Amino acid sequence: MSTIIKKPLITEKATNDSEMNNRFTFVVDRRANKIEIRKAVENMYGVTVDSVRTMNYGGGKPSMKYTNRGIVEQRNKRYKKAVVTVAEGETIDLFTNV
C-alpha cells in the first residue's frame, strides 16, 4: 500500500485547494486505480475519503535541449496524479514529516 502513494504534490494551486476545499494532491503509481488509491490514503493518514480523481501526465510530447553537443530530444517523464477529496471536518497534515 505504501508504494502506491509516492509523494504529496506541494504546489501553490494544490495547497490552496487543500485549504479551501479539503482536496489533497498526490503523485501515485501509474498502474494504481482509484480504489487502491482510496484504500492507501485511508490507511496511511487515517481519514475518510469521499472521492478520487486521477490524471495521467507526460509521455507524449518530447522536450528539446540545446547543449554544447547539439540538440538533444528527450521524452517527458510519465506520472499519475491523484486529487483526493477528504470528508468534511477531516484534514491531512502533510508537513509533519518534513
Biopython code that builds the backbone (N, CA, C, O; Angstrom):
import numpy as np
from Bio.PDB.StructureBuilder import StructureBuilder

atoms = [
    (1, "MET", "N", (0.802, -1.203, 0.000)),
    (1, "MET", "CA", (0.000, 0.000, 0.000)),
    (1, "MET", "C", (0.842, 1.263, 0.000)),
    (1, "MET", "O", (0.477, 2.252, -0.635)),
    (2, "SER", "N", (1.963, 1.242, 0.703)),
    (2, "SER", "CA", (2.752, 2.468, 0.793)),
    (2, "SER", "C", (3.468, 2.780, -0.516)),
    (2, "SER", "O", (3.899, 3.915, -0.720)),
    (3, "THR", "N", (3.604, 1.802, -1.407)),
    (3, "THR", "CA", (4.249, 2.090, -2.683)),
    (3, "THR", "C", (3.271, 2.682, -3.689)),
    (3, "THR", "O", (3.691, 3.149, -4.748)),
    (4, "ILE", "N", (1.988, 2.673, -3.386)),
    (4, "ILE", "CA", (1.013, 3.273, -4.290)),
    (4, "ILE", "C", (1.146, 4.793, -4.265)),
    (4, "ILE", "O", (1.154, 5.433, -5.316)),
    (5, "ILE", "N", (1.251, 5.375, -3.061)),
    (5, "ILE", "CA", (1.420, 6.814, -2.926)),
    (5, "ILE", "C", (2.915, 7.099, -2.885)),
    (5, "ILE", "O", (3.607, 6.691, -1.953)),
    (6, "LYS", "N", (3.409, 7.804, -3.904)),
    (6, "LYS", "CA", (4.830, 8.103, -3.961)),
    (6, "LYS", "C", (5.192, 9.333, -3.143)),
    (6, "LYS", "O", (6.134, 9.301, -2.351)),
    (7, "LYS", "N", (4.435, 10.435, -3.334)),
    (7, "LYS", "CA", (4.713, 11.651, -2.574)),
    (7, "LYS", "C", (3.533, 12.600, -2.713)),
    (7, "LYS", "O", (2.786, 12.526, -3.689)),
    (8, "PRO", "N", (3.360, 13.494, -1.740)),
    (8, "PRO", "CA", (2.344, 14.536, -1.911)),
    (8, "PRO", "C", (2.866, 15.611, -2.851)),
    (8, "PRO", "O", (4.063, 15.895, -2.878)),
    (9, "LEU", "N", (1.978, 16.198, -3.610)),
    (9, "LEU", "CA", (2.351, 17.242, -4.556)),
    (9, "LEU", "C", (2.069, 18.583, -3.889)),
    (9, "LEU", "O", (0.916, 18.935, -3.642)),
    (10, "ILE", "N", (3.141, 19.331, -3.598)),
    (10, "ILE", "CA", (3.020, 20.603, -2.898)),
    (10, "ILE", "C", (3.289, 21.718, -3.898)),
    (10, "ILE", "O", (4.440, 22.059, -4.170)),
    (11, "THR", "N", (2.225, 22.276, -4.437)),
    (11, "THR", "CA", (2.323, 23.425, -5.318)),
    (11, "THR", "C", (1.390, 24.504, -4.767)),
    (11, "THR", "O", (0.631, 24.259, -3.829)),
    (12, "GLU", "N", (1.453, 25.672, -5.344)),
    (12, "GLU", "CA", (0.591, 26.752, -4.877)),
    (12, "GLU", "C", (-0.883, 26.417, -5.083)),
    (12, "GLU", "O", (-1.710, 26.668, -4.207)),
    (13, "LYS", "N", (-1.203, 25.857, -6.229)),
    (13, "LYS", "CA", (-2.589, 25.501, -6.536)),
    (13, "LYS", "C", (-3.075, 24.363, -5.635)),
    (13, "LYS", "O", (-4.208, 24.399, -5.155)),
    (14, "ALA", "N", (-2.233, 23.357, -5.404)),
    (14, "ALA", "CA", (-2.626, 22.228, -4.568)),
    (14, "ALA", "C", (-2.777, 22.638, -3.105)),
    (14, "ALA", "O", (-3.671, 22.147, -2.416)),
    (15, "THR", "N", (-1.920, 23.524, -2.630)),
    (15, "THR", "CA", (-2.021, 24.000, -1.256)),
    (15, "THR", "C", (-3.289, 24.820, -1.057)),
    (15, "THR", "O", (-3.972, 24.672, -0.044)),
    (16, "ASN", "N", (-3.604, 25.678, -2.011)),
    (16, "ASN", "CA", (-4.835, 26.467, -1.935)),
    (16, "ASN", "C", (-6.063, 25.554, -1.977)),
    (16, "ASN", "O", (-7.035, 25.798, -1.262)),
    (17, "ASP", "N", (-6.030, 24.521, -2.796)),
    (17, "ASP", "CA", (-7.142, 23.577, -2.901)),
    (17, "ASP", "C", (-7.319, 22.796, -1.597)),
    (17, "ASP", "O", (-8.447, 22.500, -1.202)),
    (18, "SER", "N", (-6.220, 22.463, -0.930)),
    (18, "SER", "CA", (-6.321, 21.720, 0.331)),
    (18, "SER", "C", (-6.865, 22.599, 1.447)),
    (18, "SER", "O", (-7.591, 22.113, 2.314)),
    (19, "GLU", "N", (-6.530, 23.880, 1.440)),
    (19, "GLU", "CA", (-7.021, 24.779, 2.485)),
    (19, "GLU", "C", (-8.488, 25.145, 2.280)),
    (19, "GLU", "O", (-9.240, 25.230, 3.251)),
    (20, "MET", "N", (-8.902, 25.361, 1.047)),
    (20, "MET", "CA", (-10.257, 25.836, 0.779)),
    (20, "MET", "C", (-11.274, 24.704, 0.606)),
    (20, "MET", "O", (-12.404, 24.821, 1.079)),
    (21, "ASN", "N", (-10.895, 23.615, -0.059)),
    (21, "ASN", "CA", (-11.865, 22.599, -0.470)),
    (21, "ASN", "C", (-11.621, 21.215, 0.099)),
    (21, "ASN", "O", (-12.325, 20.276, -0.271)),
    (22, "ASN", "N", (-10.641, 21.052, 0.994)),
    (22, "ASN", "CA", (-10.328, 19.740, 1.585)),
    (22, "ASN", "C", (-9.912, 18.723, 0.523)),
    (22, "ASN", "O", (-10.253, 17.545, 0.634)),
    (23, "ARG", "N", (-9.177, 19.162, -0.508)),
    (23, "ARG", "CA", (-8.663, 18.270, -1.547)),
    (23, "ARG", "C", (-7.154, 18.235, -1.459)),
    (23, "ARG", "O", (-6.507, 19.276, -1.356)),
    (24, "PHE", "N", (-6.592, 17.037, -1.499)),
    (24, "PHE", "CA", (-5.147, 16.862, -1.390)),
    (24, "PHE", "C", (-4.649, 16.138, -2.633)),
    (24, "PHE", "O", (-5.319, 15.249, -3.158)),
    (25, "THR", "N", (-3.460, 16.531, -3.099)),
    (25, "THR", "CA", (-2.924, 16.023, -4.355)),
    (25, "THR", "C", (-1.698, 15.158, -4.076)),
    (25, "THR", "O", (-0.831, 15.532, -3.287)),
    (26, "PHE", "N", (-1.636, 14.002, -4.727)),
    (26, "PHE", "CA", (-0.529, 13.064, -4.553)),
    (26, "PHE", "C", (-0.042, 12.585, -5.912)),
    (26, "PHE", "O", (-0.819, 12.483, -6.861)),
    (27, "VAL", "N", (1.255, 12.290, -5.997)),
    (27, "VAL", "CA", (1.801, 11.562, -7.141)),
    (27, "VAL", "C", (1.723, 10.092, -6.768)),
    (27, "VAL", "O", (2.243, 9.681, -5.731)),
    (28, "VAL", "N", (1.073, 9.297, -7.616)),
    (28, "VAL", "CA", (0.826, 7.894, -7.302)),
    (28, "VAL", "C", (1.429, 7.000, -8.387)),
    (28, "VAL", "O", (1.881, 7.475, -9.429)),
    (29, "ASP", "N", (1.423, 5.707, -8.115)),
    (29, "ASP", "CA", (1.912, 4.727, -9.072)),
    (29, "ASP", "C", (1.009, 4.747, -10.307)),
    (29, "ASP", "O", (-0.212, 4.841, -10.188)),
    (30, "ARG", "N", (1.612, 4.658, -11.479)),
    (30, "ARG", "CA", (0.855, 4.765, -12.736)),
    (30, "ARG", "C", (-0.129, 3.622, -12.932)),
    (30, "ARG", "O", (-1.116, 3.786, -13.649)),
    (31, "ARG", "N", (0.112, 2.474, -12.318)),
    (31, "ARG", "CA", (-0.765, 1.317, -12.500)),
    (31, "ARG", "C", (-1.884, 1.249, -11.469)),
    (31, "ARG", "O", (-2.749, 0.378, -11.564)),
    (32, "ALA", "N", (-1.888, 2.155, -10.480)),
    (32, "ALA", "CA", (-2.891, 2.116, -9.407)),
    (32, "ALA", "C", (-4.232, 2.656, -9.901)),
    (32, "ALA", "O", (-4.283, 3.613, -10.672)),
    (33, "ASN", "N", (-5.313, 2.028, -9.445)),
    (33, "ASN", "CA", (-6.640, 2.524, -9.792)),
    (33, "ASN", "C", (-7.208, 3.320, -8.621)),
    (33, "ASN", "O", (-6.569, 3.438, -7.575)),
    (34, "LYS", "N", (-8.404, 3.863, -8.798)),
    (34, "LYS", "CA", (-8.989, 4.752, -7.795)),
    (34, "LYS", "C", (-9.286, 4.041, -6.479)),
    (34, "LYS", "O", (-9.153, 4.640, -5.412)),
    (35, "ILE", "N", (-9.680, 2.795, -6.538)),
    (35, "ILE", "CA", (-9.998, 2.038, -5.324)),
    (35, "ILE", "C", (-8.739, 1.798, -4.510)),
    (35, "ILE", "O", (-8.760, 1.938, -3.287)),
    (36, "GLU", "N", (-7.645, 1.440, -5.163)),
    (36, "GLU", "CA", (-6.380, 1.226, -4.463)),
    (36, "GLU", "C", (-5.851, 2.525, -3.865)),
    (36, "GLU", "O", (-5.304, 2.520, -2.762)),
    (37, "ILE", "N", (-6.007, 3.633, -4.578)),
    (37, "ILE", "CA", (-5.554, 4.931, -4.069)),
    (37, "ILE", "C", (-6.376, 5.319, -2.840)),
    (37, "ILE", "O", (-5.825, 5.813, -1.856)),
    (38, "ARG", "N", (-7.687, 5.097, -2.892)),
    (38, "ARG", "CA", (-8.557, 5.401, -1.756)),
    (38, "ARG", "C", (-8.137, 4.615, -0.508)),
    (38, "ARG", "O", (-8.023, 5.184, 0.577)),
    (39, "LYS", "N", (-7.909, 3.317, -0.667)),
    (39, "LYS", "CA", (-7.509, 2.473, 0.469)),
    (39, "LYS", "C", (-6.151, 2.890, 1.022)),
    (39, "LYS", "O", (-5.951, 2.891, 2.237)),
    (40, "ALA", "N", (-5.218, 3.244, 0.142)),
    (40, "ALA", "CA", (-3.877, 3.635, 0.593)),
    (40, "ALA", "C", (-3.920, 4.940, 1.387)),
    (40, "ALA", "O", (-3.246, 5.057, 2.410)),
    (41, "VAL", "N", (-4.699, 5.919, 0.934)),
    (41, "VAL", "CA", (-4.793, 7.194, 1.659)),
    (41, "VAL", "C", (-5.495, 6.985, 2.996)),
    (41, "VAL", "O", (-5.072, 7.549, 4.005)),
    (42, "GLU", "N", (-6.550, 6.192, 3.022)),
    (42, "GLU", "CA", (-7.259, 5.945, 4.275)),
    (42, "GLU", "C", (-6.377, 5.227, 5.281)),
    (42, "GLU", "O", (-6.422, 5.545, 6.470)),
    (43, "ASN", "N", (-5.568, 4.258, 4.833)),
    (43, "ASN", "CA", (-4.682, 3.536, 5.746)),
    (43, "ASN", "C", (-3.502, 4.391, 6.204)),
    (43, "ASN", "O", (-3.100, 4.319, 7.365)),
    (44, "MET", "N", (-2.948, 5.195, 5.303)),
    (44, "MET", "CA", (-1.750, 5.963, 5.628)),
    (44, "MET", "C", (-2.053, 7.158, 6.536)),
    (44, "MET", "O", (-1.289, 7.443, 7.459)),
    (45, "TYR", "N", (-3.158, 7.854, 6.281)),
    (45, "TYR", "CA", (-3.447, 9.087, 7.011)),
    (45, "TYR", "C", (-4.621, 8.966, 7.976)),
    (45, "TYR", "O", (-4.858, 9.892, 8.753)),
    (46, "GLY", "N", (-5.354, 7.879, 7.959)),
    (46, "GLY", "CA", (-6.451, 7.671, 8.902)),
    (46, "GLY", "C", (-7.615, 8.622, 8.709)),
    (46, "GLY", "O", (-8.184, 9.110, 9.686)),
    (47, "VAL", "N", (-7.978, 8.895, 7.462)),
    (47, "VAL", "CA", (-9.088, 9.788, 7.150)),
    (47, "VAL", "C", (-10.099, 9.039, 6.287)),
    (47, "VAL", "O", (-9.814, 7.953, 5.782)),
    (48, "THR", "N", (-11.283, 9.630, 6.124)),
    (48, "THR", "CA", (-12.302, 9.075, 5.252)),
    (48, "THR", "C", (-12.263, 9.817, 3.922)),
    (48, "THR", "O", (-12.342, 11.045, 3.889)),
    (49, "VAL", "N", (-12.143, 9.077, 2.833)),
    (49, "VAL", "CA", (-12.024, 9.665, 1.500)),
    (49, "VAL", "C", (-13.399, 9.682, 0.846)),
    (49, "VAL", "O", (-14.080, 8.658, 0.784)),
    (50, "ASP", "N", (-13.806, 10.862, 0.354)),
    (50, "ASP", "CA", (-15.082, 10.984, -0.352)),
    (50, "ASP", "C", (-14.949, 10.611, -1.821)),
    (50, "ASP", "O", (-15.735, 9.815, -2.334)),
    (51, "SER", "N", (-13.936, 11.195, -2.517)),
    (51, "SER", "CA", (-13.788, 10.911, -3.944)),
    (51, "SER", "C", (-12.322, 10.991, -4.337)),
    (51, "SER", "O", (-11.505, 11.605, -3.651)),
    (52, "VAL", "N", (-12.013, 10.352, -5.460)),
    (52, "VAL", "CA", (-10.659, 10.335, -6.010)),
    (52, "VAL", "C", (-10.750, 10.661, -7.493)),
    (52, "VAL", "O", (-11.532, 10.053, -8.223)),
    (53, "ARG", "N", (-9.942, 11.630, -7.935)),
    (53, "ARG", "CA", (-9.828, 11.948, -9.361)),
    (53, "ARG", "C", (-8.384, 11.706, -9.771)),
    (53, "ARG", "O", (-7.465, 12.057, -9.030)),
    (54, "THR", "N", (-8.170, 11.111, -10.941)),
    (54, "THR", "CA", (-6.819, 10.804, -11.387)),
    (54, "THR", "C", (-6.552, 11.429, -12.747)),
    (54, "THR", "O", (-7.462, 11.616, -13.554)),
    (55, "MET", "N", (-5.269, 11.750, -12.986)),
    (55, "MET", "CA", (-4.828, 12.317, -14.255)),
    (55, "MET", "C", (-3.483, 11.711, -14.620)),
    (55, "MET", "O", (-2.621, 11.550, -13.756)),
    (56, "ASN", "N", (-3.295, 11.373, -15.884)),
    (56, "ASN", "CA", (-2.020, 10.880, -16.377)),
    (56, "ASN", "C", (-1.281, 12.004, -17.090)),
    (56, "ASN", "O", (-1.867, 12.740, -17.884)),
    (57, "TYR", "N", (0.016, 12.129, -16.798)),
    (57, "TYR", "CA", (0.830, 13.194, -17.366)),
    (57, "TYR", "C", (2.061, 12.608, -18.063)),
    (57, "TYR", "O", (2.546, 11.531, -17.717)),
    (58, "GLY", "N", (2.544, 13.352, -19.051)),
    (58, "GLY", "CA", (3.815, 13.033, -19.686)),
    (58, "GLY", "C", (3.722, 11.930, -20.709)),
    (58, "GLY", "O", (2.671, 11.326, -20.920)),
    (59, "GLY", "N", (4.853, 11.685, -21.338)),
    (59, "GLY", "CA", (4.954, 10.587, -22.274)),
    (59, "GLY", "C", (4.626, 10.928, -23.707)),
    (59, "GLY", "O", (5.043, 10.205, -24.611)),
    (60, "GLY", "N", (3.909, 11.981, -23.949)),
    (60, "GLY", "CA", (3.502, 12.292, -25.300)),
    (60, "GLY", "C", (4.422, 13.257, -26.008)),
    (60, "GLY", "O", (4.890, 12.970, -27.110)),
    (61, "LYS", "N", (4.686, 14.382, -25.403)),
    (61, "LYS", "CA", (5.404, 15.444, -26.078)),
    (61, "LYS", "C", (6.894, 15.391, -25.733)),
    (61, "LYS", "O", (7.246, 15.364, -24.554)),
    (62, "PRO", "N", (7.769, 15.376, -26.731)),
    (62, "PRO", "CA", (9.201, 15.366, -26.437)),
    (62, "PRO", "C", (9.689, 16.765, -26.068)),
    (62, "PRO", "O", (9.118, 17.771, -26.491)),
    (63, "SER", "N", (10.749, 16.807, -25.278)),
    (63, "SER", "CA", (11.353, 18.090, -24.927)),
    (63, "SER", "C", (12.693, 18.212, -25.643)),
    (63, "SER", "O", (13.412, 17.225, -25.797)),
    (64, "MET", "N", (13.025, 19.411, -26.074)),
    (64, "MET", "CA", (14.266, 19.678, -26.795)),
    (64, "MET", "C", (15.230, 20.390, -25.864)),
    (64, "MET", "O", (14.849, 21.331, -25.167)),
    (65, "LYS", "N", (16.474, 19.944, -25.852)),
    (65, "LYS", "CA", (17.514, 20.595, -25.062)),
    (65, "LYS", "C", (18.645, 20.987, -26.003)),
    (65, "LYS", "O", (19.101, 20.193, -26.826)),
    (66, "TYR", "N", (19.078, 22.210, -25.860)),
    (66, "TYR", "CA", (20.180, 22.712, -26.667)),
    (66, "TYR", "C", (21.449, 22.647, -25.825)),
    (66, "TYR", "O", (21.616, 23.425, -24.886)),
    (67, "THR", "N", (22.338, 21.721, -26.161)),
    (67, "THR", "CA", (23.574, 21.525, -25.405)),
    (67, "THR", "C", (24.766, 21.859, -26.283)),
    (67, "THR", "O", (24.616, 22.200, -27.456)),
    (68, "ASN", "N", (25.960, 21.755, -25.693)),
    (68, "ASN", "CA", (27.158, 22.027, -26.471)),
    (68, "ASN", "C", (27.451, 20.920, -27.491)),
    (68, "ASN", "O", (28.299, 21.100, -28.365)),
    (69, "ARG", "N", (26.777, 19.807, -27.391)),
    (69, "ARG", "CA", (26.937, 18.716, -28.365)),
    (69, "ARG", "C", (25.849, 18.734, -29.428)),
    (69, "ARG", "O", (25.824, 17.881, -30.315)),
    (70, "GLY", "N", (24.961, 19.697, -29.337)),
    (70, "GLY", "CA", (23.899, 19.796, -30.319)),
    (70, "GLY", "C", (22.537, 19.700, -29.660)),
    (70, "GLY", "O", (22.408, 19.852, -28.445)),
    (71, "ILE", "N", (21.541, 19.452, -30.458)),
    (71, "ILE", "CA", (20.167, 19.372, -29.971)),
    (71, "ILE", "C", (19.881, 17.939, -29.531)),
    (71, "ILE", "O", (20.101, 16.986, -30.280)),
    (72, "VAL", "N", (19.386, 17.808, -28.303)),
    (72, "VAL", "CA", (19.050, 16.504, -27.742)),
    (72, "VAL", "C", (17.545, 16.474, -27.510)),
    (72, "VAL", "O", (16.976, 17.403, -26.937)),
    (73, "GLU", "N", (16.909, 15.400, -27.960)),
    (73, "GLU", "CA", (15.470, 15.252, -27.791)),
    (73, "GLU", "C", (15.203, 14.156, -26.779)),
    (73, "GLU", "O", (15.729, 13.049, -26.899)),
    (74, "GLN", "N", (14.373, 14.468, -25.766)),
    (74, "GLN", "CA", (14.019, 13.500, -24.737)),
    (74, "GLN", "C", (12.513, 13.489, -24.538)),
    (74, "GLN", "O", (11.828, 14.473, -24.818)),
    (75, "ARG", "N", (12.013, 12.371, -24.054)),
    (75, "ARG", "CA", (10.603, 12.281, -23.690)),
    (75, "ARG", "C", (10.430, 12.823, -22.274)),
    (75, "ARG", "O", (11.320, 12.689, -21.433)),
    (76, "ASN", "N", (9.271, 13.438, -22.019)),
    (76, "ASN", "CA", (8.963, 13.887, -20.672)),
    (76, "ASN", "C", (8.686, 12.679, -19.788)),
    (76, "ASN", "O", (8.259, 11.632, -20.275)),
    (77, "LYS", "N", (8.928, 12.825, -18.489)),
    (77, "LYS", "CA", (8.675, 11.731, -17.568)),
    (77, "LYS", "C", (7.176, 11.534, -17.398)),
    (77, "LYS", "O", (6.408, 12.495, -17.361)),
    (78, "ARG", "N", (6.777, 10.279, -17.297)),
    (78, "ARG", "CA", (5.366, 9.947, -17.137)),
    (78, "ARG", "C", (5.060, 9.759, -15.656)),
    (78, "ARG", "O", (5.835, 9.140, -14.927)),
    (79, "TYR", "N", (3.932, 10.294, -15.218)),
    (79, "TYR", "CA", (3.484, 10.087, -13.853)),
    (79, "TYR", "C", (1.964, 10.227, -13.790)),
    (79, "TYR", "O", (1.320, 10.718, -14.717)),
    (80, "LYS", "N", (1.422, 9.781, -12.673)),
    (80, "LYS", "CA", (-0.017, 9.843, -12.461)),
    (80, "LYS", "C", (-0.279, 10.676, -11.216)),
    (80, "LYS", "O", (0.369, 10.494, -10.186)),
    (81, "LYS", "N", (-1.233, 11.588, -11.322)),
    (81, "LYS", "CA", (-1.579, 12.468, -10.215)),
    (81, "LYS", "C", (-2.984, 12.130, -9.754)),
    (81, "LYS", "O", (-3.880, 11.907, -10.568)),
    (82, "ALA", "N", (-3.174, 12.093, -8.418)),
    (82, "ALA", "CA", (-4.492, 11.823, -7.843)),
    (82, "ALA", "C", (-4.888, 12.984, -6.951)),
    (82, "ALA", "O", (-4.109, 13.418, -6.102)),
    (83, "VAL", "N", (-6.097, 13.487, -7.145)),
    (83, "VAL", "CA", (-6.672, 14.522, -6.288)),
    (83, "VAL", "C", (-7.719, 13.835, -5.416)),
    (83, "VAL", "O", (-8.727, 13.328, -5.908)),
    (84, "VAL", "N", (-7.453, 13.832, -4.104)),
    (84, "VAL", "CA", (-8.280, 13.100, -3.152)),
    (84, "VAL", "C", (-9.094, 14.104, -2.342)),
    (84, "VAL", "O", (-8.528, 15.017, -1.742)),
    (85, "THR", "N", (-10.418, 13.942, -2.319)),
    (85, "THR", "CA", (-11.294, 14.778, -1.504)),
    (85, "THR", "C", (-11.579, 14.044, -0.203)),
    (85, "THR", "O", (-12.048, 12.905, -0.203)),
    (86, "VAL", "N", (-11.284, 14.723, 0.918)),
    (86, "VAL", "CA", (-11.441, 14.138, 2.243)),
    (86, "VAL", "C", (-12.785, 14.584, 2.822)),
    (86, "VAL", "O", (-13.297, 15.645, 2.465)),
    (87, "ALA", "N", (-13.350, 13.774, 3.714)),
    (87, "ALA", "CA", (-14.656, 14.073, 4.309)),
    (87, "ALA", "C", (-14.621, 15.392, 5.066)),
    (87, "ALA", "O", (-13.566, 15.832, 5.524)),
    (88, "GLU", "N", (-15.771, 16.009, 5.189)),
    (88, "GLU", "CA", (-15.915, 17.305, 5.865)),
    (88, "GLU", "C", (-15.464, 17.192, 7.326)),
    (88, "GLU", "O", (-15.864, 16.272, 8.039)),
    (89, "GLY", "N", (-14.637, 18.127, 7.753)),
    (89, "GLY", "CA", (-14.153, 18.132, 9.135)),
    (89, "GLY", "C", (-12.839, 17.399, 9.341)),
    (89, "GLY", "O", (-12.223, 17.550, 10.396)),
    (90, "GLU", "N", (-12.389, 16.613, 8.379)),
    (90, "GLU", "CA", (-11.122, 15.905, 8.486)),
    (90, "GLU", "C", (-10.079, 16.591, 7.627)),
    (90, "GLU", "O", (-10.411, 17.279, 6.662)),
    (91, "THR", "N", (-8.805, 16.398, 7.985)),
    (91, "THR", "CA", (-7.720, 17.011, 7.223)),
    (91, "THR", "C", (-6.493, 16.099, 7.269)),
    (91, "THR", "O", (-6.388, 15.220, 8.124)),
    (92, "ILE", "N", (-5.594, 16.319, 6.358)),
    (92, "ILE", "CA", (-4.320, 15.606, 6.304)),
    (92, "ILE", "C", (-3.217, 16.630, 6.533)),
    (92, "ILE", "O", (-3.145, 17.641, 5.835)),
    (93, "ASP", "N", (-2.349, 16.364, 7.522)),
    (93, "ASP", "CA", (-1.239, 17.266, 7.777)),
    (93, "ASP", "C", (-0.012, 16.739, 7.040)),
    (93, "ASP", "O", (0.626, 15.786, 7.488)),
    (94, "LEU", "N", (0.317, 17.359, 5.912)),
    (94, "LEU", "CA", (1.408, 16.894, 5.063)),
    (94, "LEU", "C", (2.778, 17.405, 5.522)),
    (94, "LEU", "O", (3.805, 16.933, 5.034)),
    (95, "PHE", "N", (2.804, 18.356, 6.447)),
    (95, "PHE", "CA", (4.064, 18.999, 6.796)),
    (95, "PHE", "C", (4.667, 18.497, 8.105)),
    (95, "PHE", "O", (5.663, 19.061, 8.558)),
    (96, "THR", "N", (4.109, 17.464, 8.730)),
    (96, "THR", "CA", (4.679, 16.965, 9.977)),
    (96, "THR", "C", (5.935, 16.142, 9.755)),
    (96, "THR", "O", (6.795, 16.098, 10.636)),
    (97, "ASN", "N", (6.073, 15.485, 8.599)),
    (97, "ASN", "CA", (7.227, 14.624, 8.331)),
    (97, "ASN", "C", (8.352, 15.341, 7.628)),
    (97, "ASN", "O", (9.357, 14.716, 7.290)),
    (98, "VAL", "N", (8.217, 16.644, 7.396)),
    (98, "VAL", "CA", (9.226, 17.392, 6.651)),
    (98, "VAL", "C", (10.400, 17.694, 7.528)),
    (98, "VAL", "O", (11.360, 18.321, 7.079)),
]
sb = StructureBuilder()
sb.init_structure("model")
sb.init_model(0)
sb.init_chain("A")
sb.init_seg("    ")
for serial, (resi, resn, name, xyz) in enumerate(atoms, 1):
    if name == "N":
        sb.init_residue(resn, " ", resi, " ")
    sb.init_atom(name, np.array(xyz, "f"), 0.0, 1.0, " ", f" {name:<3s}", serial, name[0])
structure = sb.get_structure()
